[in-house]
Amino acid sequence: MIDLLVLLLLVVGIVLVTAKYKISPFLALLGAALIGAFAFRLPVEEIIPTITTAFGATMGSIGLVILFGTMIGVILERSGGAIAMADGLIKVLGTRFPTLTMSVIGYIVSIPVFCDSGYVILNSLKKAMAERAKVSLVAMSIALMTGLYATHTMVPPTPGPLAAAANLNVVDSLGLLIGLGLVVAAVSAGAALLYANRFLKKDVELLPLAPEETEVSYEELKAAYGKLPSGLMAFLPILLPILLICLASVAKLPGAPMGEGGLFGTLVFLGTPVVALALGLIAATFLLRGKGKLAAFNEQISDAILIAAPILLITSAGAAFGGVLGKSAITGFLSDNLASLGLGIAVPFVISAALKTAQGSSTVAMVTTSAMLLPLLEPLGLASGAGPVLAVLAIGAGAMVVSHANDSYFWVVSQFSRIPTATAYRTLTPATAIQGLAGFASVWVLSLFLI
């Protein structure tokens, strides 16, 4: 019982120092690992090896994958590839159902591009479509926000799901995670879309532009990128690695559907996440145009490294915290008690949702929850079949519940959309709760068949 109290205090401490005192989550998680090691009475000679081994193993298994995924996202963002993708989707989907089109665009763009950046990039497009269709900007903002959010927390190579996959040792099952993640994210975005449509014809008074601000039209934004890449080339850096990872997963299915010879070995090698994303990065380099391509590439790679570094450190520190928990007696205590409660797949969702709501960051919620969950997979009945993959998705669903004042994404959406804060609480925050609950409901249904 004392160990349970220690665990609760550590989690509350992580939330407190990150949310209230703005301490880096990396330091908070690493500090929790060190303090927890002493509080759980680990042998002194095992404390540092436990922390460094878990930290290094996670950095080694997921580091390059997160780096390459971030690099692809930055190149797509800076080259106009994300705009080209949006243009291509509008040609296919049209503008007859503007909120649906906006949600689908966000759903796809956010697979490689961070949801915050994706919203900033697509904000002008959202406004142009709202004016053309004569619908509420609030409805369009909800549709875009939740479409981006769905895949941001569910589908690799976005760093959050990748980090959770690393902590739960399912990196080798990324193909299954991507496939199921796309389905769960679609349900999540669809539920939020239905909610967004309630506001289609409702007039909401928006905040005025500040005197020094000017709004950039979608056409002006496109012109700023010069000649945009083709839609096919824009989609290739995302579709190529996803296709290779999924083919490798199919090749490794029981019964060896691709045989066991050279084709099998080639598909497994190319579908290794590091290799698949490296090839996606190579494809992304063809989006760079004009003079100074090499300088632009080097600058964007440097920026991607700066973006990825905190995520890598937070993920590895979370793994160190999980390593300490795995060595402690708390796992036995929780195993004996959680198994009898029959909560199963609900546990990762509830923990992640509580952390997300308390401290604001979806990535921190996913990293911390997955670090805590690894030693609990067996007693929760999630260690077999697709259980660990569904646990990642349940964590992702929880990491959307709910976005409010302590979440930077809440402010990106509300400020760029000029939605008053009070209105944002009444519209944007419930939307993230709805999509998180819908996502978990779909994960629960899948668990009935796959575990």
PEBEL-V464753 format. One record per residue. N is the residue number from 1. SS is DSSP state (hx for helix, st for strand, lp for the rest). PSI is psi in whole degrees, -180 to 180 (* if undefined). NEAR is the number of other ideal C-beta (glycine too) atoms within 12 Angstrom. Layout:
BEGIN
N;SS;PSI;NEAR + N;SS;PSI;NEAR
END
This chain:
BEGIN
1;lp;-36;13 + 2;hx;-40;15 + 3;hx;-37;26 + 4;hx;-42;23 + 5;hx;-40;15 + 6;hx;-44;27 + 7;hx;-46;34 + 8;hx;-41;22 + 9;hx;-38;20 + 10;hx;-44;35 + 11;hx;-44;34 + 12;hx;-40;22 + 13;hx;-42;30 + 14;hx;-47;44 + 15;hx;-44;31 + 16;hx;-49;20 + 17;hx;-27;26 + 18;hx;-38;34 + 19;hx;-47;26 + 20;lp;-45;16 + 21;lp;0;15 + 22;lp;30;16 + 23;lp;144;21 + 24;lp;133;21 + 25;hx;-31;38 + 26;hx;-50;32 + 27;hx;-37;24 + 28;hx;-45;38 + 29;hx;-40;52 + 30;hx;-41;34 + 31;hx;-40;27 + 32;hx;-37;43 + 33;hx;-44;42 + 34;hx;-48;28 + 35;hx;-42;27 + 36;hx;-37;39 + 37;hx;-42;34 + 38;hx;-43;22 + 39;hx;-34;27 + 40;lp;3;34 + 41;lp;40;18 + 42;lp;146;28 + 43;lp;134;14 + 44;hx;-39;12 + 45;hx;-13;9 + 46;hx;-12;21 + 47;hx;-58;26 + 48;hx;-44;22 + 49;hx;-38;20 + 50;hx;-46;31 + 51;hx;-48;36 + 52;hx;-35;24 + 53;hx;-48;23 + 54;hx;-41;38 + 55;hx;-51;36 + 56;hx;-38;21 + 57;hx;-41;26 + 58;hx;-43;41 + 59;hx;-40;29 + 60;hx;-36;21 + 61;hx;-30;30 + 62;hx;-11;46 + 63;hx;-54;32 + 64;hx;-33;27 + 65;hx;-47;41 + 66;hx;-41;45 + 67;hx;-50;32 + 68;hx;-41;40 + 69;hx;-41;48 + 70;hx;-40;42 + 71;hx;-43;42 + 72;hx;-45;49 + 73;hx;-42;47 + 74;hx;-42;38 + 75;hx;-42;41 + 76;hx;-39;47 + 77;hx;-47;38 + 78;hx;-25;33 + 79;hx;-7;40 + 80;lp;5;31 + 81;hx;-39;43 + 82;hx;-38;49 + 83;hx;-41;41 + 84;hx;-38;36 + 85;hx;-45;43 + 86;hx;-43;46 + 87;hx;-44;33 + 88;hx;-40;27 + 89;hx;-36;30 + 90;hx;-39;31 + 91;hx;-35;15 + 92;hx;-46;17 + 93;hx;-24;22 + 94;lp;-171;15 + 95;lp;16;27 + 96;lp;-37;13 + 97;lp;82;22 + 98;hx;-40;36 + 99;hx;-38;42 + 100;hx;-47;35 + 101;hx;-43;37 + 102;hx;-40;49 + 103;hx;-43;45 + 104;hx;-41;35 + 105;hx;-47;44 + 106;hx;-42;49 + 107;hx;-41;47 + 108;hx;-43;42 + 109;hx;-33;46 + 110;lp;-3;50 + 111;lp;-46;45 + 112;lp;-25;49 + 113;lp;136;46 + 114;lp;143;38 + 115;hx;-36;47 + 116;hx;-50;34 + 117;hx;-41;31 + 118;hx;-40;42 + 119;hx;-42;44 + 120;hx;-44;30 + 121;hx;-42;40 + 122;hx;0;47 + 123;hx;-42;39 + 124;hx;-39;32 + 125;hx;-44;40 + 126;hx;-45;48 + 127;hx;-42;32 + 128;hx;-42;30 + 129;hx;-36;38 + 130;hx;-42;34 + 131;hx;-41;19 + 132;hx;-41;20 + 133;hx;-7;26 + 134;lp;52;15 + 135;lp;168;34 + 136;lp;136;33 + 137;hx;-28;42 + 138;hx;-43;38 + 139;hx;-44;40 + 140;hx;-37;49 + 141;hx;-42;46 + 142;hx;-44;51 + 143;hx;-45;51 + 144;hx;-46;51 + 145;hx;-49;55 + 146;hx;-31;55 + 147;hx;-44;46 + 148;hx;-42;53 + 149;hx;-35;54 + 150;hx;-54;52 + 151;hx;-23;45 + 152;hx;-35;50 + 153;lp;-1;55 + 154;lp;-30;53 + 155;lp;116;48 + 156;lp;153;53 + 157;lp;22;51 + 158;lp;136;51 + 159;hx;-36;50 + 160;hx;-57;53 + 161;hx;-36;53 + 162;hx;-43;50 + 163;hx;-45;52 + 164;hx;-39;57 + 165;hx;-39;49 + 166;hx;-45;45 + 167;hx;-28;47 + 168;lp;12;48 + 169;lp;42;32 + 170;lp;23;40 + 171;hx;-32;40 + 172;hx;-11;25 + 173;hx;31;35 + 174;hx;-32;45 + 175;hx;-46;36 + 176;hx;-41;33 + 177;hx;-43;43 + 178;hx;-47;43 + 179;hx;-51;28 + 180;hx;-35;42 + 181;hx;-40;50 + 182;hx;-39;32 + 183;hx;-50;29 + 184;hx;-41;46 + 185;hx;-36;46 + 186;hx;-42;30 + 187;hx;-44;33 + 188;hx;-50;49 + 189;hx;-36;50 + 190;hx;-42;29 + 191;hx;-43;35 + 192;hx;-33;48 + 193;hx;-43;38 + 194;hx;-40;24 + 195;hx;-42;32 + 196;hx;-36;42 + 197;hx;-15;27 + 198;hx;-24;23 + 199;hx;10;31 + 200;lp;-43;28 + 201;lp;14;16 + 202;lp;127;19 + 203;lp;126;14 + 204;lp;129;29 + 205;lp;123;14 + 206;lp;159;23 + 207;lp;142;19 + 208;lp;156;10 + 209;lp;140;13 + 210;lp;153;10 + 211;lp;-35;6 + 212;lp;-3;5 + 213;lp;148;12 + 214;lp;143;10 + 215;lp;134;21 + 216;lp;128;21 + 217;lp;164;19 + 218;hx;-39;26 + 219;hx;-39;16 + 220;hx;-38;16 + 221;hx;-44;26 + 222;hx;-42;25 + 223;hx;-30;15 + 224;hx;-24;18 + 225;lp;-5;30 + 226;lp;-145;19 + 227;lp;121;17 + 228;lp;150;26 + 229;lp;163;33 + 230;lp;157;21 + 231;hx;-40;25 + 232;hx;-47;19 + 233;hx;-31;28 + 234;hx;-37;36 + 235;hx;-26;33 + 236;hx;-44;32 + 237;hx;-21;44 + 238;hx;-49;45 + 239;hx;-36;28 + 240;hx;-55;32 + 241;hx;-37;42 + 242;hx;-44;38 + 243;hx;-45;25 + 244;hx;-43;35 + 245;hx;-41;44 + 246;hx;-39;30 + 247;hx;-40;30 + 248;hx;-40;34 + 249;hx;-41;33 + 250;hx;-42;24 + 251;hx;-30;29 + 252;lp;5;27 + 253;lp;153;19 + 254;lp;138;8 + 255;lp;-7;11 + 256;lp;67;16 + 257;lp;-22;16 + 258;lp;10;22 + 259;lp;-175;17 + 260;lp;15;15 + 261;lp;-142;12 + 262;hx;-36;12 + 263;hx;-42;19 + 264;hx;-49;22 + 265;hx;-40;18 + 266;hx;-45;19 + 267;hx;-40;30 + 268;hx;-41;29 + 269;hx;-50;22 + 270;hx;-27;27 + 271;lp;-1;36 + 272;lp;129;30 + 273;hx;-40;42 + 274;hx;-45;31 + 275;hx;-45;25 + 276;hx;-43;40 + 277;hx;-30;44 + 278;hx;-41;28 + 279;hx;-36;29 + 280;hx;-37;41 + 281;hx;-41;37 + 282;hx;-43;22 + 283;hx;-36;34 + 284;hx;-29;43 + 285;hx;-23;30 + 286;lp;-8;24 + 287;lp;-17;44 + 288;lp;134;33 + 289;lp;164;23 + 290;lp;-174;16 + 291;lp;154;9 + 292;lp;27;12 + 293;hx;-40;18 + 294;hx;-43;13 + 295;hx;-41;13 + 296;hx;-41;24 + 297;hx;-48;26 + 298;hx;-41;18 + 299;hx;-43;20 + 300;hx;-36;31 + 301;hx;-41;27 + 302;hx;-43;19 + 303;hx;-39;21 + 304;hx;-39;34 + 305;hx;-41;22 + 306;hx;-35;18 + 307;hx;-41;28 + 308;hx;-29;37 + 309;hx;-50;22 + 310;hx;-37;25 + 311;hx;-43;43 + 312;hx;-44;37 + 313;hx;-42;31 + 314;hx;-44;43 + 315;hx;-46;48 + 316;hx;-37;39 + 317;hx;-38;40 + 318;hx;-39;50 + 319;hx;-37;46 + 320;hx;-42;43 + 321;hx;-44;50 + 322;hx;-37;45 + 323;hx;-40;40 + 324;hx;-44;46 + 325;hx;-39;44 + 326;hx;-29;37 + 327;hx;-13;29 + 328;lp;170;34 + 329;lp;-10;24 + 330;hx;-31;37 + 331;hx;-41;30 + 332;hx;-42;21 + 333;hx;-48;23 + 334;hx;-36;32 + 335;hx;-46;24 + 336;hx;-33;18 + 337;hx;-39;20 + 338;hx;-36;31 + 339;hx;-36;22 + 340;hx;-19;13 + 341;hx;-23;17 + 342;lp;28;13 + 343;lp;-32;23 + 344;lp;-123;31 + 345;lp;-14;43 + 346;hx;-27;28 + 347;hx;-52;37 + 348;hx;-35;47 + 349;hx;-47;43 + 350;hx;-44;30 + 351;hx;-46;40 + 352;hx;-43;48 + 353;hx;-41;34 + 354;hx;-44;27 + 355;hx;-42;43 + 356;hx;-48;45 + 357;hx;-36;30 + 358;hx;-41;31 + 359;hx;-9;39 + 360;lp;-33;29 + 361;lp;123;43 + 362;hx;-41;50 + 363;hx;-45;46 + 364;hx;-41;46 + 365;hx;-42;51 + 366;hx;-43;50 + 367;hx;-48;57 + 368;hx;-45;51 + 369;hx;-46;47 + 370;hx;-35;52 + 371;hx;-40;50 + 372;hx;-29;47 + 373;hx;-27;49 + 374;hx;-51;41 + 375;hx;-7;33 + 376;hx;-2;40 + 377;lp;-43;39 + 378;lp;-54;23 + 379;lp;-25;27 + 380;lp;-5;38 + 381;lp;25;27 + 382;lp;11;39 + 383;lp;-16;25 + 384;lp;162;16 + 385;lp;-134;22 + 386;lp;14;32 + 387;hx;-52;35 + 388;hx;-36;40 + 389;hx;-43;45 + 390;hx;-31;49 + 391;hx;-41;52 + 392;hx;-43;52 + 393;hx;-35;57 + 394;hx;-39;55 + 395;hx;-42;58 + 396;hx;-40;54 + 397;hx;-42;55 + 398;hx;-31;45 + 399;lp;1;54 + 400;lp;-12;54 + 401;lp;112;40 + 402;lp;160;37 + 403;lp;121;45 + 404;lp;-151;30 + 405;lp;-24;20 + 406;lp;6;25 + 407;lp;122;36 + 408;hx;-32;25 + 409;hx;-37;42 + 410;hx;-44;36 + 411;hx;-35;24 + 412;hx;-49;29 + 413;hx;-49;43 + 414;hx;-40;36 + 415;hx;-43;25 + 416;hx;-26;34 + 417;lp;-5;39 + 418;lp;37;25 + 419;lp;125;34 + 420;lp;147;19 + 421;hx;-44;20 + 422;hx;-41;15 + 423;hx;-38;27 + 424;hx;-40;35 + 425;hx;-35;22 + 426;hx;-17;22 + 427;hx;-55;38 + 428;hx;-45;46 + 429;hx;-48;35 + 430;hx;-33;28 + 431;hx;-41;49 + 432;hx;-32;47 + 433;hx;-44;31 + 434;hx;-46;35 + 435;hx;-33;50 + 436;hx;-43;46 + 437;hx;-39;29 + 438;hx;-40;35 + 439;hx;-44;50 + 440;hx;-40;40 + 441;hx;-41;25 + 442;hx;-36;36 + 443;hx;-42;44 + 444;hx;-42;28 + 445;hx;-44;21 + 446;hx;-36;29 + 447;hx;-25;33 + 448;hx;-25;15 + 449;hx;-25;14 + 450;hx;-5;27 + 451;lp;*;24
END
